[in-house]
Amino acid sequence: MQEYSGHKREQHVFDLIHPAVQLGCFAAILAFTMLAIQPILLGITFTAAFAFSVYARGWRASLRTLSWQLPLIILCAAINPVFSTVGSTEVFVIGSKAVYLESIVFGACMGLMLAAVITWFFNAAQVLSSDKVLSVLGNTAPTIGLMVSMIMRLVPQFVERGRLIDSTAQAVSSAAPRNKAEQTRARIRLVSVLMGWSMEDSLETADAMRARAWSSTRKRTSYQRYRFGTYDTVVSLSLSVLVVVNALIAWAACTQFQFFPTLGSLALWWGYIPYALFMSMPLLLCLTDDLKWGRVP
């Protein structure tokens, strides 16, 4: 488990599954999250992502993440009408620019999609260690494997470092912002320090990789060997069936609903049930294993 999550689960059902299956599962979930832009589908994947985050990371870490994701969704909903003046339902007018309901809803969905993707990256980081990713992609696509493992580590680390910088700045009472302007400058300074820290860390990582002769050979080894067993085959087949079925469901749902020029109607549909099962597959596997062995989630 990652040390910065603040919540550690000693036993995990994903430890019994081959890393290739784990990677394929989260890759499929992320693909559906980014491509299936429909309000109900986005609500399902965000709810499933938050539920698994509570299971894997704990309530405290999940609520901390949610505390800045909700303003992100609101910000996207507020900013999108400024750049996209498309729609037919006029809400209000600012100067000579009209703000349409369709643009607000589309921006909110984009913000919800971004929040869901970030949450799934947090969740994947709890399951997929760097060694697992490199063991799957280390020989076939070493650069991609390295990028994926670094991104999965970077997203939670980026947030944790931002929280550390903010708490350090707040500890200096004489530098505490007193008004809105000083708060804005403090946020800009926080982002600047965070970006500088990240770029310096990337240079140190590059130097360390060069010193360890990265890319000197195409054949790479991993710390632990993984074997593809019968259980992995069953999970892979189940995942493949769910991917095909939900691809058809997502296509039907997205073609039935449109944002522009007018918002489409949303109705109850049986297709949302298998889609919710697919998005909840990581959590259901963990809960099933916990119930089997008598562990309290």
MOURTA-V28287 format. One record per residue. N is the residue number from 0. RES is the residue in one small letter. D_FIRST is the distance of its C-alpha to the first C-alpha in Angstrom with 1 decimal. Layout:
# MOURTA-V28287
{{N:RES:D_FIRST} {N:RES:D_FIRST}}
This chain:
# MOURTA-V28287
{{0:m:0.0} {1:q:3.8} {2:e:6.3} {3:y:8.8} {4:s:8.0} {5:g:9.8} {6:h:8.6} {7:k:6.3} {8:r:7.5} {9:e:8.4} {10:q:10.1} {11:h:9.8} {12:v:12.9} {13:f:11.6} {14:d:10.9} {15:l:14.7} {16:i:15.6} {17:h:16.5} {18:p:14.5} {19:a:17.9} {20:v:18.2} {21:q:14.8} {22:l:15.9} {23:g:19.4} {24:c:18.4} {25:f:16.6} {26:a:19.4} {27:a:22.0} {28:i:20.7} {29:l:20.7} {30:a:24.1} {31:f:25.6} {32:t:24.2} {33:m:25.9} {34:l:29.0} {35:a:30.0} {36:i:31.4} {37:q:32.9} {38:p:32.5} {39:i:31.7} {40:l:29.3} {41:l:27.5} {42:g:27.4} {43:i:26.0} {44:t:23.1} {45:f:22.3} {46:t:22.5} {47:a:20.2} {48:a:17.6} {49:f:17.9} {50:a:17.8} {51:f:14.6} {52:s:13.1} {53:v:14.5} {54:y:13.0} {55:a:9.4} {56:r:9.6} {57:g:12.7} {58:w:16.3} {59:r:16.5} {60:a:14.0} {61:s:15.6} {62:l:19.0} {63:r:18.6} {64:t:17.8} {65:l:20.7} {66:s:23.0} {67:w:23.3} {68:q:23.1} {69:l:26.2} {70:p:28.3} {71:l:27.2} {72:i:28.6} {73:i:31.7} {74:l:32.1} {75:c:32.0} {76:a:34.5} {77:a:36.8} {78:i:36.7} {79:n:37.2} {80:p:40.8} {81:v:41.7} {82:f:41.1} {83:s:41.9} {84:t:45.2} {85:v:45.3} {86:g:46.1} {87:s:49.0} {88:t:48.1} {89:e:48.9} {90:v:47.2} {91:f:48.8} {92:v:50.2} {93:i:49.2} {94:g:52.2} {95:s:53.0} {96:k:49.6} {97:a:49.0} {98:v:45.6} {99:y:45.0} {100:l:42.9} {101:e:41.7} {102:s:40.2} {103:i:38.4} {104:v:36.9} {105:f:35.8} {106:g:34.2} {107:a:32.3} {108:c:31.1} {109:m:30.0} {110:g:28.0} {111:l:26.5} {112:m:25.5} {113:l:23.9} {114:a:22.0} {115:a:20.8} {116:v:19.8} {117:i:17.7} {118:t:16.0} {119:w:15.3} {120:f:13.8} {121:f:11.4} {122:n:10.7} {123:a:10.6} {124:a:8.0} {125:q:5.6} {126:v:7.1} {127:l:8.6} {128:s:7.5} {129:s:10.7} {130:d:12.0} {131:k:12.1} {132:v:14.0} {133:l:16.2} {134:s:17.0} {135:v:18.4} {136:l:20.2} {137:g:20.5} {138:n:24.1} {139:t:25.4} {140:a:24.3} {141:p:22.7} {142:t:23.3} {143:i:21.9} {144:g:18.8} {145:l:18.3} {146:m:19.1} {147:v:16.7} {148:s:13.7} {149:m:15.0} {150:i:15.8} {151:m:12.4} {152:r:11.2} {153:l:14.6} {154:v:14.9} {155:p:12.3} {156:q:13.4} {157:f:17.0} {158:v:16.9} {159:e:15.4} {160:r:18.0} {161:g:20.7} {162:r:20.0} {163:l:20.2} {164:i:23.5} {165:d:24.9} {166:s:24.3} {167:t:25.9} {168:a:28.8} {169:q:29.4} {170:a:29.6} {171:v:32.7} {172:s:35.2} {173:s:38.0} {174:a:36.1} {175:a:35.1} {176:p:36.4} {177:r:39.5} {178:n:40.3} {179:k:39.0} {180:a:39.9} {181:e:38.1} {182:q:35.0} {183:t:35.2} {184:r:35.7} {185:a:32.7} {186:r:30.4} {187:i:31.9} {188:r:31.4} {189:l:27.7} {190:v:27.3} {191:s:29.3} {192:v:27.3} {193:l:24.0} {194:m:25.5} {195:g:27.0} {196:w:23.8} {197:s:22.0} {198:m:25.0} {199:e:25.3} {200:d:21.7} {201:s:22.4} {202:l:25.5} {203:e:23.8} {204:t:21.2} {205:a:24.3} {206:d:26.2} {207:a:23.4} {208:m:23.2} {209:r:27.0} {210:a:27.2} {211:r:25.0} {212:a:27.3} {213:w:25.1} {214:s:27.3} {215:s:29.6} {216:t:29.1} {217:r:28.3} {218:k:26.9} {219:r:23.3} {220:t:21.3} {221:s:17.6} {222:y:15.8} {223:q:15.6} {224:r:18.3} {225:y:17.9} {226:r:20.9} {227:f:22.1} {228:g:23.4} {229:t:25.4} {230:y:22.6} {231:d:21.3} {232:t:24.9} {233:v:25.4} {234:v:22.3} {235:s:23.5} {236:l:27.0} {237:s:26.1} {238:l:24.0} {239:s:27.0} {240:v:29.5} {241:l:27.6} {242:v:27.4} {243:v:31.1} {244:v:32.1} {245:n:30.1} {246:a:31.4} {247:l:34.9} {248:i:34.0} {249:a:32.5} {250:w:35.5} {251:a:37.9} {252:a:36.3} {253:c:36.2} {254:t:39.8} {255:q:41.1} {256:f:39.8} {257:q:40.8} {258:f:40.3} {259:f:43.5} {260:p:46.4} {261:t:45.9} {262:l:42.9} {263:g:42.8} {264:s:42.7} {265:l:39.7} {266:a:40.3} {267:l:38.6} {268:w:37.8} {269:w:36.5} {270:g:34.5} {271:y:31.9} {272:i:30.9} {273:p:29.6} {274:y:28.0} {275:a:26.1} {276:l:25.1} {277:f:23.8} {278:m:21.7} {279:s:20.5} {280:m:19.7} {281:p:15.9} {282:l:16.3} {283:l:19.3} {284:l:17.6} {285:c:14.9} {286:l:17.8} {287:t:20.1} {288:d:17.9} {289:d:17.4} {290:l:21.2} {291:k:21.9} {292:w:20.3} {293:g:21.2} {294:r:17.9} {295:v:18.2} {296:p:15.9}}
